[in-house]
């Protein structure tokens, strides 16, 4: 099983998006998560650092500047999705990636507070 570390760049990026209210509160993550073709198009126009900013985890041992390096995407390359954060919490918990789970949970709480969800 892959091992992950928390991507601090992405955590900061998501916090910035939340502060700017660049989020979607209701979406079906299965439909909203970026497909491979969308990811490739994004990479054609942006840097790997920009791409990294949308993924809450870095895969240990994976080469830099490869898609395999980045895990736990939580947005559509424009906005963070609440459903994306929930998916990250769930998947990280399911596969026992505790630090990623906690980072995603913290961001979910921040988004909910910013949106007035109690």
Secondary structure as a PSIPRED ss2 file (coil, helix, strand):
# PSIPRED VFORMAT (PSIPRED V4.0)

   1 X C   1.000  0.000  0.000
   2 X C   1.000  0.000  0.000
   3 X C   1.000  0.000  0.000
   4 X E   0.000  0.000  1.000
   5 X E   0.000  0.000  1.000
   6 X E   0.000  0.000  1.000
   7 X C   1.000  0.000  0.000
   8 X H   0.000  1.000  0.000
   9 X H   0.000  1.000  0.000
  10 X H   0.000  1.000  0.000
  11 X H   0.000  1.000  0.000
  12 X H   0.000  1.000  0.000
  13 X H   0.000  1.000  0.000
  14 X H   0.000  1.000  0.000
  15 X H   0.000  1.000  0.000
  16 X H   0.000  1.000  0.000
  17 X H   0.000  1.000  0.000
  18 X H   0.000  1.000  0.000
  19 X H   0.000  1.000  0.000
  20 X C   1.000  0.000  0.000
  21 X C   1.000  0.000  0.000
  22 X C   1.000  0.000  0.000
  23 X E   0.000  0.000  1.000
  24 X E   0.000  0.000  1.000
  25 X C   1.000  0.000  0.000
  26 X C   1.000  0.000  0.000
  27 X C   1.000  0.000  0.000
  28 X C   1.000  0.000  0.000
  29 X H   0.000  1.000  0.000
  30 X H   0.000  1.000  0.000
  31 X H   0.000  1.000  0.000
  32 X H   0.000  1.000  0.000
  33 X C   1.000  0.000  0.000
  34 X C   1.000  0.000  0.000
  35 X C   1.000  0.000  0.000
  36 X H   0.000  1.000  0.000
  37 X H   0.000  1.000  0.000
  38 X H   0.000  1.000  0.000
  39 X H   0.000  1.000  0.000
  40 X H   0.000  1.000  0.000
  41 X H   0.000  1.000  0.000
  42 X H   0.000  1.000  0.000
  43 X H   0.000  1.000  0.000
  44 X H   0.000  1.000  0.000
  45 X H   0.000  1.000  0.000
  46 X C   1.000  0.000  0.000
  47 X C   1.000  0.000  0.000
  48 X H   0.000  1.000  0.000
  49 X H   0.000  1.000  0.000
  50 X H   0.000  1.000  0.000
  51 X H   0.000  1.000  0.000
  52 X H   0.000  1.000  0.000
  53 X C   1.000  0.000  0.000
  54 X C   1.000  0.000  0.000
  55 X E   0.000  0.000  1.000
  56 X E   0.000  0.000  1.000
  57 X E   0.000  0.000  1.000
  58 X E   0.000  0.000  1.000
  59 X E   0.000  0.000  1.000
  60 X C   1.000  0.000  0.000
  61 X C   1.000  0.000  0.000
  62 X C   1.000  0.000  0.000
  63 X C   1.000  0.000  0.000
  64 X C   1.000  0.000  0.000
  65 X C   1.000  0.000  0.000
  66 X C   1.000  0.000  0.000
  67 X H   0.000  1.000  0.000
  68 X H   0.000  1.000  0.000
  69 X H   0.000  1.000  0.000
  70 X E   0.000  0.000  1.000
  71 X E   0.000  0.000  1.000
  72 X E   0.000  0.000  1.000
  73 X E   0.000  0.000  1.000
  74 X C   1.000  0.000  0.000
  75 X E   0.000  0.000  1.000
  76 X C   1.000  0.000  0.000
  77 X C   1.000  0.000  0.000
  78 X C   1.000  0.000  0.000
  79 X C   1.000  0.000  0.000
  80 X E   0.000  0.000  1.000
  81 X E   0.000  0.000  1.000
  82 X H   0.000  1.000  0.000
  83 X H   0.000  1.000  0.000
  84 X H   0.000  1.000  0.000
  85 X H   0.000  1.000  0.000
  86 X H   0.000  1.000  0.000
  87 X H   0.000  1.000  0.000
  88 X H   0.000  1.000  0.000
  89 X H   0.000  1.000  0.000
  90 X H   0.000  1.000  0.000
  91 X H   0.000  1.000  0.000
  92 X H   0.000  1.000  0.000
  93 X H   0.000  1.000  0.000
  94 X H   0.000  1.000  0.000
  95 X C   1.000  0.000  0.000
  96 X C   1.000  0.000  0.000
  97 X C   1.000  0.000  0.000
  98 X H   0.000  1.000  0.000
  99 X H   0.000  1.000  0.000
 100 X H   0.000  1.000  0.000
 101 X H   0.000  1.000  0.000
 102 X H   0.000  1.000  0.000
 103 X H   0.000  1.000  0.000
 104 X H   0.000  1.000  0.000
 105 X H   0.000  1.000  0.000
 106 X H   0.000  1.000  0.000
 107 X H   0.000  1.000  0.000
 108 X H   0.000  1.000  0.000
 109 X H   0.000  1.000  0.000
 110 X H   0.000  1.000  0.000
 111 X H   0.000  1.000  0.000
 112 X H   0.000  1.000  0.000
 113 X H   0.000  1.000  0.000
 114 X H   0.000  1.000  0.000
 115 X H   0.000  1.000  0.000
 116 X C   1.000  0.000  0.000
 117 X C   1.000  0.000  0.000
 118 X C   1.000  0.000  0.000
